[in-house]
Amino acid sequence: MIKKENTMAEEAREQETRFSDQMWDWRNTVTDRFLGLFPRRTAEHLVNAQKEGLLAIRSLLDRGIEVLEGDLRRVSERPSRQ
């Protein structure tokens, strides 16, 4: 029974990996075709603008995590209720 469950889990992981690979291939194909509509320098600027947008979001997420870590630190430092 356990071997069957392991096999099913492995098959699910393989199927998920194949699906993920297909999605990345599709994404790359669409992106390449879209960026192919523009001159190289324009395409580079578009990609860099997307990257900067993601870095800005990451910065916001990092700050949010810092705030939560401060909350956790304050909670762990307060006296326990008995």
Biopython code that builds the backbone (N, CA, C, O; Angstrom):
import numpy as np
from Bio.PDB.StructureBuilder import StructureBuilder

atoms = [
    (1, "MET", "N", (0.822, -1.191, 0.000)),
    (1, "MET", "CA", (0.000, 0.000, 0.000)),
    (1, "MET", "C", (0.867, 1.256, 0.000)),
    (1, "MET", "O", (0.590, 2.197, -0.745)),
    (2, "ILE", "N", (1.915, 1.282, 0.829)),
    (2, "ILE", "CA", (2.796, 2.454, 0.902)),
    (2, "ILE", "C", (3.539, 2.634, -0.410)),
    (2, "ILE", "O", (3.726, 3.761, -0.870)),
    (3, "LYS", "N", (3.966, 1.522, -1.022)),
    (3, "LYS", "CA", (4.683, 1.621, -2.295)),
    (3, "LYS", "C", (3.787, 2.227, -3.368)),
    (3, "LYS", "O", (4.243, 3.032, -4.180)),
    (4, "LYS", "N", (2.509, 1.842, -3.371)),
    (4, "LYS", "CA", (1.569, 2.387, -4.346)),
    (4, "LYS", "C", (1.400, 3.894, -4.136)),
    (4, "LYS", "O", (1.348, 4.653, -5.103)),
    (5, "GLU", "N", (1.315, 4.329, -2.870)),
    (5, "GLU", "CA", (1.176, 5.758, -2.578)),
    (5, "GLU", "C", (2.414, 6.524, -3.020)),
    (5, "GLU", "O", (2.297, 7.626, -3.555)),
    (6, "ASN", "N", (3.614, 5.950, -2.801)),
    (6, "ASN", "CA", (4.848, 6.592, -3.240)),
    (6, "ASN", "C", (4.874, 6.718, -4.754)),
    (6, "ASN", "O", (5.273, 7.751, -5.291)),
    (7, "THR", "N", (4.448, 5.667, -5.440)),
    (7, "THR", "CA", (4.428, 5.694, -6.897)),
    (7, "THR", "C", (3.461, 6.764, -7.395)),
    (7, "THR", "O", (3.766, 7.485, -8.345)),
    (8, "MET", "N", (2.308, 6.868, -6.762)),
    (8, "MET", "CA", (1.335, 7.888, -7.158)),
    (8, "MET", "C", (1.883, 9.286, -6.912)),
    (8, "MET", "O", (1.687, 10.187, -7.728)),
    (9, "ALA", "N", (2.567, 9.467, -5.790)),
    (9, "ALA", "CA", (3.155, 10.774, -5.487)),
    (9, "ALA", "C", (4.244, 11.116, -6.492)),
    (9, "ALA", "O", (4.340, 12.258, -6.943)),
    (10, "GLU", "N", (5.064, 10.133, -6.843)),
    (10, "GLU", "CA", (6.123, 10.365, -7.830)),
    (10, "GLU", "C", (5.525, 10.717, -9.184)),
    (10, "GLU", "O", (6.015, 11.615, -9.868)),
    (11, "GLU", "N", (4.476, 10.016, -9.569)),
    (11, "GLU", "CA", (3.819, 10.302, -10.847)),
    (11, "GLU", "C", (3.222, 11.712, -10.843)),
    (11, "GLU", "O", (3.298, 12.428, -11.842)),
    (12, "ALA", "N", (2.635, 12.098, -9.726)),
    (12, "ALA", "CA", (2.059, 13.440, -9.626)),
    (12, "ALA", "C", (3.151, 14.496, -9.744)),
    (12, "ALA", "O", (2.961, 15.508, -10.419)),
    (13, "ARG", "N", (4.296, 14.272, -9.094)),
    (13, "ARG", "CA", (5.412, 15.226, -9.194)),
    (13, "ARG", "C", (5.928, 15.312, -10.620)),
    (13, "ARG", "O", (6.214, 16.402, -11.115)),
    (14, "GLU", "N", (6.047, 14.168, -11.281)),
    (14, "GLU", "CA", (6.523, 14.167, -12.673)),
    (14, "GLU", "C", (5.535, 14.908, -13.574)),
    (14, "GLU", "O", (5.937, 15.678, -14.446)),
    (15, "GLN", "N", (4.242, 14.669, -13.354)),
    (15, "GLN", "CA", (3.228, 15.347, -14.158)),
    (15, "GLN", "C", (3.269, 16.850, -13.899)),
    (15, "GLN", "O", (3.147, 17.648, -14.829)),
    (16, "GLU", "N", (3.438, 17.231, -12.649)),
    (16, "GLU", "CA", (3.531, 18.656, -12.315)),
    (16, "GLU", "C", (4.758, 19.283, -12.959)),
    (16, "GLU", "O", (4.693, 20.408, -13.456)),
    (17, "THR", "N", (5.874, 18.565, -12.955)),
    (17, "THR", "CA", (7.102, 19.062, -13.570)),
    (17, "THR", "C", (6.912, 19.233, -15.074)),
    (17, "THR", "O", (7.325, 20.243, -15.644)),
    (18, "ARG", "N", (6.288, 18.246, -15.716)),
    (18, "ARG", "CA", (6.032, 18.356, -17.158)),
    (18, "ARG", "C", (5.136, 19.547, -17.458)),
    (18, "ARG", "O", (5.393, 20.302, -18.395)),
    (19, "PHE", "N", (4.085, 19.715, -16.662)),
    (19, "PHE", "CA", (3.168, 20.840, -16.858)),
    (19, "PHE", "C", (3.904, 22.155, -16.668)),
    (19, "PHE", "O", (3.733, 23.087, -17.454)),
    (20, "SER", "N", (4.713, 22.231, -15.634)),
    (20, "SER", "CA", (5.486, 23.443, -15.362)),
    (20, "SER", "C", (6.430, 23.746, -16.523)),
    (20, "SER", "O", (6.532, 24.890, -16.965)),
    (21, "ASP", "N", (7.111, 22.724, -17.012)),
    (21, "ASP", "CA", (8.008, 22.911, -18.156)),
    (21, "ASP", "C", (7.245, 23.405, -19.379)),
    (21, "ASP", "O", (7.727, 24.275, -20.104)),
    (22, "GLN", "N", (6.055, 22.852, -19.609)),
    (22, "GLN", "CA", (5.244, 23.285, -20.747)),
    (22, "GLN", "C", (4.824, 24.745, -20.596)),
    (22, "GLN", "O", (4.833, 25.508, -21.563)),
    (23, "MET", "N", (4.457, 25.121, -19.378)),
    (23, "MET", "CA", (4.049, 26.509, -19.137)),
    (23, "MET", "C", (5.212, 27.462, -19.374)),
    (23, "MET", "O", (5.026, 28.519, -19.976)),
    (24, "TRP", "N", (6.414, 27.106, -18.911)),
    (24, "TRP", "CA", (7.582, 27.965, -19.134)),
    (24, "TRP", "C", (7.921, 28.044, -20.619)),
    (24, "TRP", "O", (8.290, 29.108, -21.116)),
    (25, "ASP", "N", (7.798, 26.922, -21.332)),
    (25, "ASP", "CA", (8.041, 26.947, -22.776)),
    (25, "ASP", "C", (7.048, 27.867, -23.471)),
    (25, "ASP", "O", (7.425, 28.655, -24.338)),
    (26, "TRP", "N", (5.768, 27.767, -23.087)),
    (26, "TRP", "CA", (4.743, 28.623, -23.665)),
    (26, "TRP", "C", (5.039, 30.082, -23.355)),
    (26, "TRP", "O", (4.958, 30.934, -24.241)),
    (27, "ARG", "N", (5.381, 30.379, -22.105)),
    (27, "ARG", "CA", (5.686, 31.747, -21.694)),
    (27, "ARG", "C", (6.856, 32.308, -22.489)),
    (27, "ARG", "O", (6.811, 33.444, -22.961)),
    (28, "ASN", "N", (7.905, 31.501, -22.633)),
    (28, "ASN", "CA", (9.083, 31.961, -23.380)),
    (28, "ASN", "C", (8.752, 32.202, -24.844)),
    (28, "ASN", "O", (9.236, 33.166, -25.437)),
    (29, "THR", "N", (7.940, 31.345, -25.430)),
    (29, "THR", "CA", (7.556, 31.511, -26.833)),
    (29, "THR", "C", (6.760, 32.804, -27.024)),
    (29, "THR", "O", (7.036, 33.577, -27.942)),
    (30, "VAL", "N", (5.780, 33.033, -26.160)),
    (30, "VAL", "CA", (4.952, 34.239, -26.260)),
    (30, "VAL", "C", (5.812, 35.484, -26.040)),
    (30, "VAL", "O", (5.706, 36.466, -26.773)),
    (31, "THR", "N", (6.659, 35.423, -25.023)),
    (31, "THR", "CA", (7.522, 36.571, -24.725)),
    (31, "THR", "C", (8.460, 36.867, -25.887)),
    (31, "THR", "O", (8.621, 38.024, -26.275)),
    (32, "ASP", "N", (9.074, 35.838, -26.442)),
    (32, "ASP", "CA", (9.987, 36.035, -27.569)),
    (32, "ASP", "C", (9.268, 36.643, -28.767)),
    (32, "ASP", "O", (9.801, 37.526, -29.438)),
    (33, "ARG", "N", (8.060, 36.168, -29.030)),
    (33, "ARG", "CA", (7.306, 36.716, -30.170)),
    (33, "ARG", "C", (6.915, 38.172, -29.921)),
    (33, "ARG", "O", (7.013, 39.013, -30.814)),
    (34, "PHE", "N", (6.469, 38.460, -28.687)),
    (34, "PHE", "CA", (6.081, 39.832, -28.367)),
    (34, "PHE", "C", (7.283, 40.762, -28.469)),
    (34, "PHE", "O", (7.212, 41.806, -29.118)),
    (35, "LEU", "N", (8.395, 40.382, -27.823)),
    (35, "LEU", "CA", (9.578, 41.242, -27.845)),
    (35, "LEU", "C", (10.175, 41.346, -29.243)),
    (35, "LEU", "O", (10.851, 42.323, -29.565)),
    (36, "GLY", "N", (9.920, 40.329, -30.074)),
    (36, "GLY", "CA", (10.394, 40.359, -31.449)),
    (36, "GLY", "C", (9.731, 41.439, -32.290)),
    (36, "GLY", "O", (10.207, 41.756, -33.381)),
    (37, "LEU", "N", (8.643, 42.005, -31.795)),
    (37, "LEU", "CA", (7.954, 43.073, -32.522)),
    (37, "LEU", "C", (8.680, 44.408, -32.412)),
    (37, "LEU", "O", (8.392, 45.340, -33.163)),
    (38, "PHE", "N", (9.627, 44.498, -31.471)),
    (38, "PHE", "CA", (10.305, 45.749, -31.177)),
    (38, "PHE", "C", (11.783, 45.664, -31.525)),
    (38, "PHE", "O", (12.362, 44.578, -31.568)),
    (39, "PRO", "N", (12.388, 46.824, -31.775)),
    (39, "PRO", "CA", (13.849, 46.832, -31.946)),
    (39, "PRO", "C", (14.517, 46.321, -30.663)),
    (39, "PRO", "O", (13.948, 46.404, -29.575)),
    (40, "ARG", "N", (15.726, 45.796, -30.817)),
    (40, "ARG", "CA", (16.428, 45.170, -29.696)),
    (40, "ARG", "C", (16.515, 46.084, -28.478)),
    (40, "ARG", "O", (16.223, 45.644, -27.366)),
    (41, "ARG", "N", (16.908, 47.340, -28.658)),
    (41, "ARG", "CA", (17.074, 48.248, -27.514)),
    (41, "ARG", "C", (15.741, 48.506, -26.811)),
    (41, "ARG", "O", (15.691, 48.616, -25.586)),
    (42, "THR", "N", (14.680, 48.601, -27.580)),
    (42, "THR", "CA", (13.360, 48.792, -26.978)),
    (42, "THR", "C", (12.963, 47.560, -26.180)),
    (42, "THR", "O", (12.450, 47.678, -25.067)),
    (43, "ALA", "N", (13.196, 46.382, -26.741)),
    (43, "ALA", "CA", (12.885, 45.131, -26.040)),
    (43, "ALA", "C", (13.685, 45.036, -24.741)),
    (43, "ALA", "O", (13.157, 44.595, -23.720)),
    (44, "GLU", "N", (14.948, 45.443, -24.772)),
    (44, "GLU", "CA", (15.768, 45.427, -23.556)),
    (44, "GLU", "C", (15.181, 46.357, -22.501)),
    (44, "GLU", "O", (15.134, 46.008, -21.321)),
    (45, "HIS", "N", (14.734, 47.540, -22.921)),
    (45, "HIS", "CA", (14.126, 48.487, -21.982)),
    (45, "HIS", "C", (12.834, 47.912, -21.387)),
    (45, "HIS", "O", (12.575, 48.084, -20.196)),
    (46, "LEU", "N", (12.033, 47.239, -22.199)),
    (46, "LEU", "CA", (10.795, 46.633, -21.702)),
    (46, "LEU", "C", (11.084, 45.557, -20.654)),
    (46, "LEU", "O", (10.425, 45.499, -19.616)),
    (47, "VAL", "N", (12.063, 44.719, -20.933)),
    (47, "VAL", "CA", (12.421, 43.667, -19.980)),
    (47, "VAL", "C", (12.971, 44.279, -18.696)),
    (47, "VAL", "O", (12.623, 43.847, -17.597)),
    (48, "ASN", "N", (13.829, 45.283, -18.839)),
    (48, "ASN", "CA", (14.383, 45.936, -17.644)),
    (48, "ASN", "C", (13.295, 46.630, -16.824)),
    (48, "ASN", "O", (13.361, 46.639, -15.594)),
    (49, "ALA", "N", (12.303, 47.209, -17.488)),
    (49, "ALA", "CA", (11.202, 47.851, -16.762)),
    (49, "ALA", "C", (10.412, 46.813, -15.964)),
    (49, "ALA", "O", (10.023, 47.071, -14.825)),
    (50, "GLN", "N", (10.175, 45.648, -16.554)),
    (50, "GLN", "CA", (9.494, 44.572, -15.835)),
    (50, "GLN", "C", (10.313, 44.124, -14.630)),
    (50, "GLN", "O", (9.777, 43.901, -13.544)),
    (51, "LYS", "N", (11.609, 43.999, -14.840)),
    (51, "LYS", "CA", (12.495, 43.579, -13.752)),
    (51, "LYS", "C", (12.445, 44.590, -12.608)),
    (51, "LYS", "O", (12.349, 44.204, -11.444)),
    (52, "GLU", "N", (12.509, 45.878, -12.933)),
    (52, "GLU", "CA", (12.456, 46.919, -11.906)),
    (52, "GLU", "C", (11.131, 46.878, -11.150)),
    (52, "GLU", "O", (11.100, 47.085, -9.937)),
    (53, "GLY", "N", (10.054, 46.616, -11.853)),
    (53, "GLY", "CA", (8.755, 46.493, -11.190)),
    (53, "GLY", "C", (8.741, 45.345, -10.196)),
    (53, "GLY", "O", (8.233, 45.485, -9.084)),
    (54, "LEU", "N", (9.300, 44.210, -10.596)),
    (54, "LEU", "CA", (9.368, 43.062, -9.686)),
    (54, "LEU", "C", (10.290, 43.342, -8.502)),
    (54, "LEU", "O", (10.002, 42.927, -7.379)),
    (55, "LEU", "N", (11.392, 44.042, -8.748)),
    (55, "LEU", "CA", (12.291, 44.390, -7.642)),
    (55, "LEU", "C", (11.604, 45.332, -6.654)),
    (55, "LEU", "O", (11.838, 45.240, -5.448)),
    (56, "ALA", "N", (10.764, 46.230, -7.153)),
    (56, "ALA", "CA", (10.019, 47.133, -6.268)),
    (56, "ALA", "C", (9.050, 46.340, -5.396)),
    (56, "ALA", "O", (8.922, 46.601, -4.200)),
    (57, "ILE", "N", (8.370, 45.370, -6.003)),
    (57, "ILE", "CA", (7.454, 44.526, -5.235)),
    (57, "ILE", "C", (8.227, 43.716, -4.194)),
    (57, "ILE", "O", (7.787, 43.578, -3.053)),
    (58, "ARG", "N", (9.377, 43.185, -4.595)),
    (58, "ARG", "CA", (10.197, 42.423, -3.651)),
    (58, "ARG", "C", (10.629, 43.291, -2.473)),
    (58, "ARG", "O", (10.672, 42.826, -1.334)),
    (59, "SER", "N", (10.943, 44.534, -2.746)),
    (59, "SER", "CA", (11.318, 45.460, -1.684)),
    (59, "SER", "C", (10.170, 45.663, -0.705)),
    (59, "SER", "O", (10.375, 45.687, 0.509)),
    (60, "LEU", "N", (8.965, 45.806, -1.236)),
    (60, "LEU", "CA", (7.792, 45.946, -0.363)),
    (60, "LEU", "C", (7.567, 44.688, 0.467)),
    (60, "LEU", "O", (7.256, 44.766, 1.656)),
    (61, "LEU", "N", (7.726, 43.534, -0.164)),
    (61, "LEU", "CA", (7.563, 42.273, 0.568)),
    (61, "LEU", "C", (8.624, 42.123, 1.649)),
    (61, "LEU", "O", (8.321, 41.692, 2.762)),
    (62, "ASP", "N", (9.871, 42.479, 1.327)),
    (62, "ASP", "CA", (10.947, 42.406, 2.327)),
    (62, "ASP", "C", (10.625, 43.289, 3.520)),
    (62, "ASP", "O", (10.834, 42.887, 4.665)),
    (63, "ARG", "N", (10.119, 44.490, 3.264)),
    (63, "ARG", "CA", (9.769, 45.401, 4.356)),
    (63, "ARG", "C", (8.625, 44.830, 5.188)),
    (63, "ARG", "O", (8.637, 44.921, 6.415)),
    (64, "GLY", "N", (7.652, 44.249, 4.525)),
    (64, "GLY", "CA", (6.547, 43.620, 5.240)),
    (64, "GLY", "C", (7.017, 42.483, 6.128)),
    (64, "GLY", "O", (6.522, 42.322, 7.243)),
    (65, "ILE", "N", (7.964, 41.697, 5.647)),
    (65, "ILE", "CA", (8.525, 40.603, 6.440)),
    (65, "ILE", "C", (9.270, 41.151, 7.647)),
    (65, "ILE", "O", (9.165, 40.601, 8.744)),
    (66, "GLU", "N", (10.023, 42.233, 7.456)),
    (66, "GLU", "CA", (10.724, 42.860, 8.582)),
    (66, "GLU", "C", (9.745, 43.309, 9.657)),
    (66, "GLU", "O", (9.995, 43.116, 10.847)),
    (67, "VAL", "N", (8.634, 43.907, 9.243)),
    (67, "VAL", "CA", (7.624, 44.365, 10.199)),
    (67, "VAL", "C", (7.058, 43.179, 10.979)),
    (67, "VAL", "O", (6.907, 43.246, 12.199)),
    (68, "LEU", "N", (6.748, 42.098, 10.270)),
    (68, "LEU", "CA", (6.212, 40.912, 10.938)),
    (68, "LEU", "C", (7.218, 40.289, 11.895)),
    (68, "LEU", "O", (6.845, 39.804, 12.964)),
    (69, "GLU", "N", (8.500, 40.300, 11.515)),
    (69, "GLU", "CA", (9.527, 39.779, 12.423)),
    (69, "GLU", "C", (9.596, 40.618, 13.686)),
    (69, "GLU", "O", (9.793, 40.078, 14.775)),
    (70, "GLY", "N", (9.436, 41.945, 13.560)),
    (70, "GLY", "CA", (9.397, 42.814, 14.733)),
    (70, "GLY", "C", (8.194, 42.500, 15.615)),
    (70, "GLY", "O", (8.304, 42.479, 16.841)),
    (71, "ASP", "N", (7.037, 42.253, 14.983)),
    (71, "ASP", "CA", (5.843, 41.878, 15.747)),
    (71, "ASP", "C", (6.090, 40.584, 16.518)),
    (71, "ASP", "O", (5.760, 40.474, 17.699)),
    (72, "LEU", "N", (6.672, 39.615, 15.832)),
    (72, "LEU", "CA", (6.951, 38.322, 16.466)),
    (72, "LEU", "C", (7.926, 38.480, 17.630)),
    (72, "LEU", "O", (7.758, 37.853, 18.676)),
    (73, "ARG", "N", (8.928, 39.307, 17.448)),
    (73, "ARG", "CA", (9.918, 39.541, 18.498)),
    (73, "ARG", "C", (9.240, 40.168, 19.724)),
    (73, "ARG", "O", (9.511, 39.769, 20.857)),
    (74, "ARG", "N", (8.363, 41.147, 19.493)),
    (74, "ARG", "CA", (7.672, 41.779, 20.614)),
    (74, "ARG", "C", (6.745, 40.800, 21.325)),
    (74, "ARG", "O", (6.636, 40.823, 22.551)),
    (75, "VAL", "N", (6.083, 39.945, 20.564)),
    (75, "VAL", "CA", (5.188, 38.955, 21.165)),
    (75, "VAL", "C", (5.986, 37.973, 22.019)),
    (75, "VAL", "O", (5.561, 37.620, 23.119)),
    (76, "SER", "N", (7.137, 37.531, 21.519)),
    (76, "SER", "CA", (7.925, 36.545, 22.259)),
    (76, "SER", "C", (8.588, 37.163, 23.495)),
    (76, "SER", "O", (8.927, 36.436, 24.429)),
    (77, "GLU", "N", (8.781, 38.484, 23.522)),
    (77, "GLU", "CA", (9.438, 39.143, 24.653)),
    (77, "GLU", "C", (8.463, 39.531, 25.768)),
    (77, "GLU", "O", (8.884, 39.811, 26.891)),
    (78, "ARG", "N", (7.201, 39.547, 25.471)),
    (78, "ARG", "CA", (6.248, 39.960, 26.505)),
    (78, "ARG", "C", (6.063, 38.834, 27.523)),
    (78, "ARG", "O", (6.265, 37.664, 27.198)),
    (79, "PRO", "N", (5.685, 39.179, 28.738)),
    (79, "PRO", "CA", (5.499, 38.145, 29.764)),
    (79, "PRO", "C", (4.331, 37.236, 29.399)),
    (79, "PRO", "O", (3.334, 37.677, 28.826)),
    (80, "SER", "N", (4.473, 35.978, 29.739)),
    (80, "SER", "CA", (3.410, 35.032, 29.415)),
    (80, "SER", "C", (2.267, 35.154, 30.418)),
    (80, "SER", "O", (2.467, 35.520, 31.576)),
    (81, "ARG", "N", (1.074, 34.840, 29.947)),
    (81, "ARG", "CA", (-0.099, 34.868, 30.816)),
    (81, "ARG", "C", (-0.219, 33.501, 31.488)),
    (81, "ARG", "O", (-0.012, 32.460, 30.864)),
    (82, "GLN", "N", (-0.552, 33.533, 32.744)),
    (82, "GLN", "CA", (-0.693, 32.248, 33.446)),
    (82, "GLN", "C", (-2.015, 32.094, 34.076)),
    (82, "GLN", "O", (-2.285, 31.069, 34.702)),
]
sb = StructureBuilder()
sb.init_structure("model")
sb.init_model(0)
sb.init_chain("A")
sb.init_seg("    ")
for serial, (resi, resn, name, xyz) in enumerate(atoms, 1):
    if name == "N":
        sb.init_residue(resn, " ", resi, " ")
    sb.init_atom(name, np.array(xyz, "f"), 0.0, 1.0, " ", f" {name:<3s}", serial, name[0])
structure = sb.get_structure()
